[in-house]
Amino acid sequence: ATIAKHRPVIYCEADRDAKTPALIALIHELGYGTWWDVPPLFNSSNYAGNPHNEFGTTVSINLLCLPGGRQPAEPMEPALPGDNFHMAQARVRARDMKEVA
C-alpha cells in the first residue's frame, strides 16, 4: 500500500539470475519502469579515502525502478520482462557489435 500511495523511486539489488525475472515482473505490475544500474564496487572517492581497490572489476548488479511515466536522467539499459543481467549484457554486446560493424 505504501508503494502504491507514495510512488517512490526504488533501487534494488538484482544479482540472482534465477530470481530477477520475478522481481522485474513484480515491479512492472506496480506500474514501474525498470533499468539496469551496474556500478563498480570500488569508488576512488570513497569515504575512507582509501586508494587501494580490493574489488578489481567487480560490480554491483541493481535495478533503478521509476514510477510510470518517469525516465532515468541518463541513458540506461531497460530491464525487460523475463530479463536477468546476463541477458541484458548479451543484448548490449550484440547492439554494440552492430554499431561497430
N, CA, C and O atoms as a printed pandas DataFrame, in Angstrom:
     atom_number atom_name residue_name chain_id  residue_number  x_coord  y_coord  z_coord
0              1         N          ALA        A               1    0.816   -1.189    0.000
1              2        CA          ALA        A               1    0.000    0.000    0.000
2              3         C          ALA        A               1    0.863    1.257    0.000
3              4         O          ALA        A               1    0.510    2.247   -0.641
4              5         N          THR        A               2    1.986    1.230    0.710
5              6        CA          THR        A               2    2.851    2.403    0.780
6              7         C          THR        A               2    3.439    2.736   -0.591
7              8         O          THR        A               2    3.483    3.905   -0.976
8              9         N          ILE        A               3    3.887    1.728   -1.325
9             10        CA          ILE        A               3    4.448    1.967   -2.654
10            11         C          ILE        A               3    3.381    2.533   -3.575
11            12         O          ILE        A               3    3.637    3.500   -4.293
12            13         N          ALA        A               4    2.192    1.949   -3.568
13            14        CA          ALA        A               4    1.110    2.433   -4.428
14            15         C          ALA        A               4    0.703    3.865   -4.071
15            16         O          ALA        A               4    0.377    4.661   -4.951
16            17         N          LYS        A               5    0.723    4.181   -2.793
17            18        CA          LYS        A               5    0.306    5.516   -2.349
18            19         C          LYS        A               5    1.354    6.582   -2.656
19            20         O          LYS        A               5    1.014    7.653   -3.160
20            21         N          HIS        A               6    2.621    6.303   -2.358
21            22        CA          HIS        A               6    3.658    7.326   -2.428
22            23         C          HIS        A               6    4.494    7.289   -3.711
23            24         O          HIS        A               6    5.159    8.273   -4.034
24            25         N          ARG        A               7    4.473    6.175   -4.444
25            26        CA          ARG        A               7    5.193    6.036   -5.722
26            27         C          ARG        A               7    6.660    6.443   -5.621
27            28         O          ARG        A               7    7.121    7.279   -6.399
28            29         N          PRO        A               8    7.408    5.859   -4.664
29            30        CA          PRO        A               8    8.813    6.244   -4.504
30            31         C          PRO        A               8    9.693    5.684   -5.623
31            32         O          PRO        A               8    9.313    4.741   -6.317
32            33         N          VAL        A               9   10.851    6.270   -5.781
33            34        CA          VAL        A               9   11.887    5.660   -6.602
34            35         C          VAL        A               9   12.389    4.456   -5.816
35            36         O          VAL        A               9   12.599    4.544   -4.607
36            37         N          ILE        A              10   12.580    3.334   -6.500
37            38        CA          ILE        A              10   13.066    2.115   -5.853
38            39         C          ILE        A              10   14.408    1.746   -6.487
39            40         O          ILE        A              10   14.549    1.747   -7.710
40            41         N          TYR        A              11   15.377    1.435   -5.651
41            42        CA          TYR        A              11   16.690    0.987   -6.112
42            43         C          TYR        A              11   16.959   -0.330   -5.402
43            44         O          TYR        A              11   17.080   -0.364   -4.178
44            45         N          CYS        A              12   17.053   -1.416   -6.166
45            46        CA          CYS        A              12   17.178   -2.724   -5.526
46            47         C          CYS        A              12   18.244   -3.585   -6.205
47            48         O          CYS        A              12   18.539   -3.438   -7.391
48            49         N          GLU        A              13   18.796   -4.472   -5.415
49            50        CA          GLU        A              13   19.780   -5.425   -5.912
50            51         C          GLU        A              13   19.081   -6.454   -6.794
51            52         O          GLU        A              13   17.964   -6.882   -6.499
52            53         N          ALA        A              14   19.748   -6.847   -7.878
53            54        CA          ALA        A              14   19.156   -7.825   -8.801
54            55         C          ALA        A              14   20.241   -8.759   -9.329
55            56         O          ALA        A              14   20.390   -8.925  -10.540
56            57         N          ASP        A              15   20.990   -9.361   -8.425
57            58        CA          ASP        A              15   22.130  -10.175   -8.847
58            59         C          ASP        A              15   21.893  -11.683   -8.762
59            60         O          ASP        A              15   22.842  -12.464   -8.817
60            61         N          ARG        A              16   20.649  -12.087   -8.630
61            62        CA          ARG        A              16   20.320  -13.518   -8.606
62            63         C          ARG        A              16   19.538  -13.842   -9.876
63            64         O          ARG        A              16   18.328  -13.628   -9.949
64            65         N          ASP        A              17   20.257  -14.366  -10.883
65            66        CA          ASP        A              17   19.652  -14.581  -12.203
66            67         C          ASP        A              17   18.325  -15.331  -12.156
67            68         O          ASP        A              17   17.391  -14.980  -12.876
68            69         N          ALA        A              18   18.234  -16.358  -11.317
69            70        CA          ALA        A              18   17.016  -17.167  -11.266
70            71         C          ALA        A              18   15.829  -16.398  -10.680
71            72         O          ALA        A              18   14.680  -16.706  -10.999
72            73         N          LYS        A              19   16.087  -15.416   -9.839
73            74        CA          LYS        A              19   15.011  -14.683   -9.172
74            75         C          LYS        A              19   14.691  -13.337   -9.818
75            76         O          LYS        A              19   13.628  -12.767   -9.572
76            77         N          THR        A              20   15.598  -12.831  -10.635
77            78        CA          THR        A              20   15.424  -11.500  -11.202
78            79         C          THR        A              20   14.201  -11.375  -12.105
79            80         O          THR        A              20   13.520  -10.354  -12.020
80            81         N          PRO        A              21   13.873  -12.344  -12.966
81            82        CA          PRO        A              21   12.670  -12.177  -13.794
82            83         C          PRO        A              21   11.401  -11.956  -12.960
83            84         O          PRO        A              21   10.554  -11.145  -13.334
84            85         N          ALA        A              22   11.262  -12.663  -11.846
85            86        CA          ALA        A              22   10.087  -12.480  -10.984
86            87         C          ALA        A              22   10.108  -11.108  -10.318
87            88         O          ALA        A              22    9.059  -10.484  -10.158
88            89         N          LEU        A              23   11.283  -10.634   -9.931
89            90        CA          LEU        A              23   11.405   -9.303   -9.343
90            91         C          LEU        A              23   10.990   -8.231  -10.344
91            92         O          LEU        A              23   10.235   -7.317  -10.013
92            93         N          ILE        A              24   11.487   -8.352  -11.561
93            94        CA          ILE        A              24   11.129   -7.382  -12.607
94            95         C          ILE        A              24    9.627   -7.425  -12.871
95            96         O          ILE        A              24    8.994   -6.378  -13.011
96            97         N          ALA        A              25    9.053   -8.620  -12.942
97            98        CA          ALA        A              25    7.608   -8.749  -13.173
98            99         C          ALA        A              25    6.814   -8.063  -12.062
99           100         O          ALA        A              25    5.854   -7.345  -12.342
100          101         N          LEU        A              26    7.205   -8.275  -10.807
101          102        CA          LEU        A              26    6.513   -7.649   -9.688
102          103         C          LEU        A              26    6.586   -6.120   -9.772
103          104         O          LEU        A              26    5.589   -5.429   -9.564
104          105         N          ILE        A              27    7.758   -5.614  -10.073
105          106        CA          ILE        A              27    7.926   -4.162  -10.170
106          107         C          ILE        A              27    7.110   -3.600  -11.329
107          108         O          ILE        A              27    6.515   -2.530  -11.203
108          109         N          HIS        A              28    7.076   -4.310  -12.460
109          110        CA          HIS        A              28    6.252   -3.871  -13.595
110          111         C          HIS        A              28    4.764   -3.889  -13.229
111          112         O          HIS        A              28    4.015   -3.001  -13.635
112          113         N          GLU        A              29    4.335   -4.901  -12.461
113          114        CA          GLU        A              29    2.931   -4.974  -12.023
114          115         C          GLU        A              29    2.549   -3.776  -11.165
115          116         O          GLU        A              29    1.379   -3.394  -11.118
116          117         N          LEU        A              30    3.526   -3.181  -10.487
117          118        CA          LEU        A              30    3.278   -1.995   -9.663
118          119         C          LEU        A              30    3.232   -0.719  -10.499
119          120         O          LEU        A              30    3.039    0.372   -9.961
120          121         N          GLY        A              31    3.409   -0.854  -11.820
121          122        CA          GLY        A              31    3.361    0.302  -12.706
122          123         C          GLY        A              31    4.675    1.056  -12.812
123          124         O          GLY        A              31    4.697    2.252  -13.103
124          125         N          TYR        A              32    5.756    0.355  -12.577
125          126        CA          TYR        A              32    7.090    0.956  -12.628
126          127         C          TYR        A              32    7.837    0.516  -13.873
127          128         O          TYR        A              32    7.610   -0.578  -14.390
128          129         N          GLY        A              33    8.733    1.378  -14.355
129          130        CA          GLY        A              33    9.714    1.005  -15.357
130          131         C          GLY        A              33   10.984    0.579  -14.641
131          132         O          GLY        A              33   11.248    1.021  -13.523
132          133         N          THR        A              34   11.773   -0.281  -15.281
133          134        CA          THR        A              34   12.985   -0.806  -14.664
134          135         C          THR        A              34   14.176   -0.642  -15.608
135          136         O          THR        A              34   14.069   -0.863  -16.814
136          137         N          TRP        A              35   15.314   -0.248  -15.030
137          138        CA          TRP        A              35   16.552   -0.076  -15.781
138          139         C          TRP        A              35   17.706   -0.657  -14.988
139          140         O          TRP        A              35   17.729   -0.595  -13.759
140          141         N          TRP        A              36   18.673   -1.228  -15.715
141          142        CA          TRP        A              36   19.862   -1.799  -15.084
142          143         C          TRP        A              36   20.817   -0.699  -14.657
143          144         O          TRP        A              36   21.022    0.274  -15.383
144          145         N          ASP        A              37   21.403   -0.857  -13.472
145          146        CA          ASP        A              37   22.480    0.007  -12.999
146          147         C          ASP        A              37   23.570   -0.909  -12.466
147          148         O          ASP        A              37   23.321   -1.737  -11.590
148          149         N          VAL        A              38   24.773   -0.760  -12.993
149          150        CA          VAL        A              38   25.856   -1.695  -12.686
150          151         C          VAL        A              38   27.124   -0.913  -12.294
151          152         O          VAL        A              38   28.083   -0.854  -13.063
152          153         N          PRO        A              39   27.117   -0.320  -11.103
153          154        CA          PRO        A              39   28.291    0.449  -10.676
154          155         C          PRO        A              39   29.408   -0.463  -10.161
155          156         O          PRO        A              39   29.137   -1.539   -9.627
156          157         N          PRO        A              40   30.657   -0.035  -10.320
157          158        CA          PRO        A              40   31.763   -0.805   -9.735
158          159         C          PRO        A              40   31.675   -0.761   -8.211
159          160         O          PRO        A              40   31.169    0.205   -7.640
160          161         N          LEU        A              41   32.172   -1.815   -7.555
161          162        CA          LEU        A              41   32.171   -1.822   -6.091
162          163         C          LEU        A              41   33.156   -0.808   -5.523
163          164         O          LEU        A              41   32.923   -0.250   -4.451
164          165         N          PHE        A              42   34.251   -0.567   -6.234
165          166        CA          PHE        A              42   35.239    0.383   -5.737
166          167         C          PHE        A              42   34.959    1.778   -6.280
167          168         O          PHE        A              42   34.689    1.965   -7.467
168          169         N          ASN        A              43   35.031    2.745   -5.381
169          170        CA          ASN        A              43   34.885    4.151   -5.747
170          171         C          ASN        A              43   36.117    4.867   -5.211
171          172         O          ASN        A              43   36.348    4.890   -4.003
172          173         N          SER        A              44   36.905    5.451   -6.105
173          174        CA          SER        A              44   38.138    6.123   -5.679
174          175         C          SER        A              44   37.859    7.312   -4.766
175          176         O          SER        A              44   38.758    7.783   -4.069
176          177         N          SER        A              45   36.631    7.795   -4.764
177          178        CA          SER        A              45   36.237    8.892   -3.864
178          179         C          SER        A              45   35.551    8.346   -2.610
179          180         O          SER        A              45   34.664    8.996   -2.055
180          181         N          ASN        A              46   35.956    7.162   -2.166
181          182        CA          ASN        A              46   35.308    6.523   -1.011
182          183         C          ASN        A              46   35.503    7.329    0.264
183          184         O          ASN        A              46   36.428    8.135    0.375
184          185         N          TYR        A              47   34.623    7.098    1.214
185          186        CA          TYR        A              47   34.579    7.833    2.474
186          187         C          TYR        A              47   35.912    7.794    3.220
187          188         O          TYR        A              47   36.346    8.796    3.788
188          189         N          ALA        A              48   36.553    6.625    3.212
189          190        CA          ALA        A              48   37.804    6.472    3.957
190          191         C          ALA        A              48   39.008    7.059    3.221
191          192         O          ALA        A              48   40.096    7.167    3.788
192          193         N          GLY        A              49   38.810    7.439    1.950
193          194        CA          GLY        A              49   39.929    7.965    1.174
194          195         C          GLY        A              49   40.954    6.902    0.830
195          196         O          GLY        A              49   42.106    7.221    0.536
196          197         N          ASN        A              50   40.546    5.645    0.864
197          198        CA          ASN        A              50   41.440    4.528    0.578
198          199         C          ASN        A              50   41.639    4.397   -0.930
199          200         O          ASN        A              50   40.673    4.161   -1.654
200          201         N          PRO        A              51   42.877    4.546   -1.420
201          202        CA          PRO        A              51   43.110    4.464   -2.861
202          203         C          PRO        A              51   43.244    3.035   -3.387
203          204         O          PRO        A              51   43.286    2.823   -4.599
204          205         N          HIS        A              52   43.311    2.046   -2.476
205          206        CA          HIS        A              52   43.537    0.659   -2.907
206          207         C          HIS        A              52   42.215   -0.025   -3.283
207          208         O          HIS        A              52   41.285   -0.091   -2.480
208          209         N          ASN        A              53   42.156   -0.518   -4.490
209          210        CA          ASN        A              53   40.965   -1.207   -4.991
210          211         C          ASN        A              53   41.067   -2.698   -4.691
211          212         O          ASN        A              53   41.775   -3.427   -5.386
212          213         N          GLU        A              54   40.366   -3.146   -3.665
213          214        CA          GLU        A              54   40.341   -4.562   -3.286
214          215         C          GLU        A              54   39.414   -5.383   -4.192
215          216         O          GLU        A              54   39.467   -6.612   -4.177
216          217         N          PHE        A              55   38.573   -4.714   -4.973
217          218        CA          PHE        A              55   37.492   -5.387   -5.697
218          219         C          PHE        A              55   37.775   -5.640   -7.169
219          220         O          PHE        A              55   37.003   -6.339   -7.825
220          221         N          GLY        A              56   38.841   -5.103   -7.698
221          222        CA          GLY        A              56   39.133   -5.290   -9.113
222          223         C          GLY        A              56   38.031   -4.697   -9.972
223          224         O          GLY        A              56   37.652   -3.540   -9.795
224          225         N          THR        A              57   37.524   -5.484  -10.893
225          226        CA          THR        A              57   36.466   -5.008  -11.794
226          227         C          THR        A              57   35.078   -5.481  -11.364
227          228         O          THR        A              57   34.134   -5.398  -12.149
228          229         N          THR        A              58   34.938   -5.974  -10.134
229          230        CA          THR        A              58   33.654   -6.468   -9.640
230          231         C          THR        A              58   32.643   -5.333   -9.575
231          232         O          THR        A              58   32.961   -4.216   -9.166
232          233         N          VAL        A              59   31.418   -5.644   -9.986
233          234        CA          VAL        A              59   30.343   -4.652   -9.997
234          235         C          VAL        A              59   29.186   -5.115   -9.119
235          236         O          VAL        A              59   29.105   -6.280   -8.730
236          237         N          SER        A              60   28.306   -4.188   -8.820
237          238        CA          SER        A              60   27.057   -4.472   -8.123
238          239         C          SER        A              60   25.947   -4.421   -9.165
239          240         O          SER        A              60   25.874   -3.466   -9.937
240          241         N          ILE        A              61   25.081   -5.432   -9.199
241          242        CA          ILE        A              61   24.027   -5.507  -10.209
242          243         C          ILE        A              61   22.707   -5.085   -9.568
243          244         O          ILE        A              61   22.201   -5.752   -8.665
244          245         N          ASN        A              62   22.157   -3.968  -10.047
245          246        CA          ASN        A              62   20.994   -3.351   -9.422
246          247         C          ASN        A              62   19.963   -2.928  -10.464
247          248         O          ASN        A              62   20.236   -2.883  -11.664
248          249         N          LEU        A              63   18.778   -2.621   -9.963
249          250        CA          LEU        A              63   17.715   -2.066  -10.798
250          251         C          LEU        A              63   17.312   -0.698  -10.265
251          252         O          LEU        A              63   17.112   -0.515   -9.064
252          253         N          LEU        A              64   17.198    0.254  -11.177
253          254        CA          LEU        A              64   16.574    1.529  -10.872
254          255         C          LEU        A              64   15.127    1.396  -11.324
255          256         O          LEU        A              64   14.865    1.081  -12.485
256          257         N          CYS        A              65   14.194    1.632  -10.422
257          258        CA          CYS        A              65   12.771    1.449  -10.708
258          259         C          CYS        A              65   12.058    2.782  -10.516
259          260         O          CYS        A              65   12.066    3.351   -9.425
260          261         N          LEU        A              66   11.446    3.271  -11.584
261          262        CA          LEU        A              66   10.786    4.574  -11.546
262          263         C          LEU        A              66    9.302    4.423  -11.829
263          264         O          LEU        A              66    8.910    3.624  -12.679
264          265         N          PRO        A              67    8.468    5.188  -11.120
265          266        CA          PRO        A              67    7.024    5.124  -11.361
266          267         C          PRO        A              67    6.701    5.429  -12.815
267          268         O          PRO        A              67    7.425    6.175  -13.473
268          269         N          GLY        A              68    5.619    4.855  -13.315
269          270        CA          GLY        A              68    5.193    5.029  -14.698
270          271         C          GLY        A              68    5.297    6.464  -15.179
271          272         O          GLY        A              68    4.887    7.399  -14.492
272          273         N          GLY        A              69    5.856    6.623  -16.378
273          274        CA          GLY        A              69    5.980    7.936  -16.973
274          275         C          GLY        A              69    7.304    8.621  -16.701
275          276         O          GLY        A              69    7.672    9.548  -17.423
276          277         N          ARG        A              70    8.026    8.194  -15.684
277          278        CA          ARG        A              70    9.334    8.800  -15.389
278          279         C          ARG        A              70   10.424    8.038  -16.121
279          280         O          ARG        A              70   10.321    6.828  -16.328
280          281         N          GLN        A              71   11.451    8.745  -16.504
281          282        CA          GLN        A              71   12.591    8.166  -17.213
282          283         C          GLN        A              71   13.871    8.499  -16.452
283          284         O          GLN        A              71   13.926    9.510  -15.752
284          285         N          PRO        A              72   14.901    7.660  -16.580
285          286        CA          PRO        A              72   16.177    7.984  -15.942
286          287         C          PRO        A              72   16.759    9.270  -16.529
287          288         O          PRO        A              72   16.509    9.604  -17.687
288          289         N          ALA        A              73   17.530    9.978  -15.725
289          290        CA          ALA        A              73   18.145   11.228  -16.171
290          291         C          ALA        A              73   19.221   10.985  -17.225
291          292         O          ALA        A              73   19.492   11.858  -18.050
292          293         N          GLU        A              74   19.829    9.815  -17.202
293          294        CA          GLU        A              74   20.873    9.444  -18.157
294          295         C          GLU        A              74   20.425    8.194  -18.898
295          296         O          GLU        A              74   19.604    7.435  -18.383
296          297         N          PRO        A              75   20.957    7.962  -20.119
297          298        CA          PRO        A              75   20.592    6.724  -20.833
298          299         C          PRO        A              75   20.982    5.487  -20.025
299          300         O          PRO        A              75   22.106    5.380  -19.536
300          301         N          MET        A              76   20.046    4.565  -19.895
301          302        CA          MET        A              76   20.291    3.313  -19.180
302          303         C          MET        A              76   19.617    2.182  -19.944
303          304         O          MET        A              76   18.650    2.405  -20.672
304          305         N          GLU        A              77   20.126    0.981  -19.777
305          306        CA          GLU        A              77   19.553   -0.196  -20.425
306          307         C          GLU        A              77   18.294   -0.622  -19.682
307          308         O          GLU        A              77   18.341   -0.860  -18.476
308          309         N          PRO        A              78   17.153   -0.723  -20.398
309          310        CA          PRO        A              78   15.938   -1.164  -19.715
310          311         C          PRO        A              78   16.029   -2.631  -19.296
311          312         O          PRO        A              78   16.657   -3.444  -19.974
312          313         N          ALA        A              79   15.401   -2.953  -18.186
313          314        CA          ALA        A              79   15.252   -4.341  -17.744
314          315         C          ALA        A              79   13.910   -4.814  -18.290
315          316         O          ALA        A              79   12.859   -4.320  -17.881
316          317         N          LEU        A              80   13.946   -5.754  -19.200
317          318        CA          LEU        A              80   12.759   -6.214  -19.903
318          319         C          LEU        A              80   12.094   -7.371  -19.172
319          320         O          LEU        A              80   12.733   -8.037  -18.357
320          321         N          PRO        A              81   10.806   -7.621  -19.457
321          322        CA          PRO        A              81   10.137   -8.788  -18.855
322          323         C          PRO        A              81   10.919  -10.069  -19.144
323          324         O          PRO        A              81   11.326  -10.314  -20.279
324          325         N          GLY        A              82   11.120  -10.873  -18.119
325          326        CA          GLY        A              82   11.844  -12.131  -18.264
326          327         C          GLY        A              82   13.355  -11.983  -18.226
327          328         O          GLY        A              82   14.078  -12.976  -18.313
328          329         N          ASP        A              83   13.835  -10.766  -18.099
329          330        CA          ASP        A              83   15.268  -10.464  -18.148
330          331         C          ASP        A              83   16.011  -10.925  -16.902
331          332         O          ASP        A              83   15.434  -11.091  -15.827
332          333         N          ASN        A              84   17.312  -11.127  -17.086
333          334        CA          ASN        A              84   18.266  -11.142  -15.993
334          335         C          ASN        A              84   19.482  -10.381  -16.500
335          336         O          ASN        A              84   19.538  -10.021  -17.676
336          337         N          PHE        A              85   20.444  -10.134  -15.642
337          338        CA          PHE        A              85   21.559   -9.283  -16.033
338          339         C          PHE        A              85   22.338   -9.852  -17.208
339          340         O          PHE        A              85   22.736   -9.109  -18.105
340          341         N          HIS        A              86   22.558  -11.159  -17.214
341          342        CA          HIS        A              86   23.352  -11.751  -18.296
342          343         C          HIS        A              86   22.647  -11.625  -19.645
343          344         O          HIS        A              86   23.305  -11.459  -20.673
344          345         N          MET        A              87   21.331  -11.702  -19.650
345          346        CA          MET        A              87   20.576  -11.497  -20.891
346          347         C          MET        A              87   20.724  -10.048  -21.366
347          348         O          MET        A              87   20.935   -9.799  -22.553
348          349         N          ALA        A              88   20.615   -9.115  -20.452
349          350        CA          ALA        A              88   20.759   -7.698  -20.806
350          351         C          ALA        A              88   22.172   -7.409  -21.299
351          352         O          ALA        A              88   22.361   -6.667  -22.263
352          353         N          GLN        A              89   23.152   -7.993  -20.638
353          354        CA          GLN        A              89   24.539   -7.798  -21.031
354          355         C          GLN        A              89   24.772   -8.323  -22.454
355          356         O          GLN        A              89   25.457   -7.675  -23.246
356          357         N          ALA        A              90   24.213   -9.481  -22.778
357          358        CA          ALA        A              90   24.346  -10.041  -24.128
358          359         C          ALA        A              90   23.656   -9.140  -25.150
359          360         O          ALA        A              90   24.167   -8.955  -26.255
360          361         N          ARG        A              91   22.510   -8.583  -24.794
361          362        CA          ARG        A              91   21.772   -7.683  -25.681
362          363         C          ARG        A              91   22.603   -6.429  -25.993
363          364         O          ARG        A              91   22.671   -5.985  -27.140
364          365         N          VAL        A              92   23.225   -5.875  -24.965
365          366        CA          VAL        A              92   24.050   -4.673  -25.142
366          367         C          VAL        A              92   25.263   -4.998  -26.011
367          368         O          VAL        A              92   25.602   -4.232  -26.913
368          369         N          ARG        A              93   25.904   -6.108  -25.750
369          370        CA          ARG        A              93   27.080   -6.504  -26.559
370          371         C          ARG        A              93   26.688   -6.685  -28.017
371          372         O          ARG        A              93   27.399   -6.222  -28.908
372          373         N          ALA        A              94   25.574   -7.349  -28.273
373          374        CA          ALA        A              94   25.127   -7.556  -29.660
374          375         C          ALA        A              94   24.836   -6.220  -30.340
375          376         O          ALA        A              94   25.186   -6.030  -31.505
376          377         N          ARG        A              95   24.210   -5.309  -29.635
377          378        CA          ARG        A              95   23.916   -3.991  -30.193
378          379         C          ARG        A              95   25.202   -3.220  -30.468
379          380         O          ARG        A              95   25.333   -2.564  -31.502
380          381         N          ASP        A              96   26.152   -3.303  -29.536
381          382        CA          ASP        A              96   27.434   -2.624  -29.731
382          383         C          ASP        A              96   28.186   -3.179  -30.939
383          384         O          ASP        A              96   28.837   -2.434  -31.671
384          385         N          MET        A              97   28.092   -4.483  -31.137
385          386        CA          MET        A              97   28.761   -5.111  -32.286
386          387         C          MET        A              97   28.157   -4.607  -33.601
387          388         O          MET        A              97   28.886   -4.355  -34.560
388          389         N          LYS        A              98   26.844   -4.461  -33.650
389          390        CA          LYS        A              98   26.171   -3.939  -34.847
390          391         C          LYS        A              98   26.576   -2.504  -35.129
391          392         O          LYS        A              98   26.754   -2.118  -36.284
392          393         N          GLU        A              99   26.723   -1.703  -34.063
393          394        CA          GLU        A              99   27.096   -0.296  -34.237
394          395         C          GLU        A              99   28.528   -0.156  -34.721
395          396         O          GLU        A              99   28.845    0.792  -35.440
396          397         N          VAL        A             100   29.402   -1.087  -34.339
397          398        CA          VAL        A             100   30.788   -1.029  -34.762
398          399         C          VAL        A             100   30.921   -1.485  -36.217
399          400         O          VAL        A             100   31.747   -0.965  -36.968
400          401         N          ALA        A             101   30.108   -2.453  -36.598
401          402        CA          ALA        A             101   30.200   -3.027  -37.964
402          403         C          ALA        A             101   29.777   -2.048  -39.030
403          404         O          ALA        A             101   29.798   -2.379  -40.215
